[in-house]
Amino acid sequence: MELKEIITEMDQLKEELEALRPIPEDRTNRLKQKLRLDWNYHSNSIEGNTLTASETRAFILHGITAKGKPFRDYIEMEGHNEAIKKLENIVHKDIKITESLIKEIHKMILVKPYDGESEINPGEYKKMPNYLYSLQDERIDFEPPEEVPRLMNELVNWLNNHIDPPKRKKRQYDLHPLLIATGFHAQFIKIHPFGDGNGRMARILTNLILMLCGYVPAIVRQEKRQTYYNALNMSTLDEPEPLAEFIGEECIHSLEVAIKAAKGESIDEPEDIDKKLSLLDQKIKGLDKEEITLEKSKEVTDDLFEQLVLPVVKHTAEKLDRFREHFHEIEFVTTLYGISKSYKDSGEIENDLRKNWLEKKKPINQFKLTCKLKGFKKAGIDTFDINKGLWFKFEKFKYALSYSPHKPKLEYPYHRRFDDREIEEISTSIFDQVFHEINRRLDKKKK
């Protein structure tokens, strides 16, 4: 959609949501929890936090931590969650966004200074110059420390001239709130006022502006990270249109979810954390009590092939194909009846695999898909490869699935079937493993 259409859609959805108020407390709480979990996971993941969506949920809602994850990741996730709660508490008040408030929120998300990096202190502007490298390995320098107080004072004054409480009360703005929020976002990133946490702060403050003006938070999802960066790089305080288009579409999505919640409808989505874990809990609770009704046979494994194996392979290959611009070569290797076959084109796998599987007269014992991503293009001479595997094993009364080195093998009776949401979860998990491995390798090279 073009920007004008996005703004019109946002305002229409906002009016529709307003017409549904007052919203029952249980529906409001359900919406807040979903938005908060998504916001925490995606915003921190963009910055390299290693907690998965499931681990984020388990930690925020139940205080459960996973082995092997950096303690710093949990500290930052907790601080970010507290900052969001603060926004929820102040968004209905006649407040101004001040430098003191900005520093207070920064102190919440950073929690404590980095060990050995005294120039990075929570709630304090940077003392040293900061910069980063783009994916094209170009250095991007931000405003020098001595300019930060003046520039932040000007930016905050600019913001409050546009959205001070009287204007919000009358809903009379010189610019549309989307343009105000994204213009602020672009300038804040250009200044980069803190030693660390600037990306998370920019997204928090952008959403605070939108929320103060009656909208709902726009969740910048980690899978759209590069699109977000591209829009941000093309935007400025005075010309925020590229970023406004991106943030506006995400705000529309959140408004649609909010309207569903207000009406009492389901707000589960294919990637929804609550739904995934609910399904996982159902699996775990039911495993020991399920009656074994099917035994391995050619008919049973063929049915499972069509219902589970082939869809998982197809979705996984299609998702990993999205990395082709980042690697010199992507190869898929299937191992079936002890015979391995290589594919350069993921589109060839489905028909070939169906033919080789179904033409055999005996039931399958095991199947493996290996995804080989060879030669990362954008790491100079320090290129690297990534291999990911997906295994199915078929035993007498059960079949097993393994697709992550960090998870145990999952076992199910043959009558257990997967729905589209669960199949999507498996392929997305493998995609996420590759995504996070690339980020881990790149972060390691910059140290």
Buried (B, 14 or more C-beta within 10 A) or exposed (E): EEBEEBBEBBBEBBEBBEEEEEBEEEBBEBBBBBBBBBBBBBBBBBBBBBBBBBBBBBBBBEEEBBEEBEEBBBBBBBBBBEBBEBBEEBBEEEBEBEBEBBBBBBBBBBBEBBEEEEBBBBBBBBBEEBEEEEEEEEEEEBBEBEEBEEBBEEBBEBBBEBBBEEBBEEEEBEEBBBBBBBBBBBBBBBBBBBBBBBBBBBBBBBBBBBBBBBBBBBBBBBBBBEEBBBBBEBBEBEEBBBBBBBBBBBBBBBBBBBBBBBEEEEBBBEBBBBBBBEBBEEBEEEBEEEEEEBEBEEEBBBBBBEBBBBBBBBBBBBBBBEBEEBBEEBBBBBBBEEEEBEBEEBEEBBEEBBEBBEEEEEBBBBBBBBBBBBEBEBBEEEBBEBEBBBBBBBEEEBBBBBBBEEEEEBBBBBEBEBEEBBBBBBBBBBBBBBBBBBBEBBEEEEE
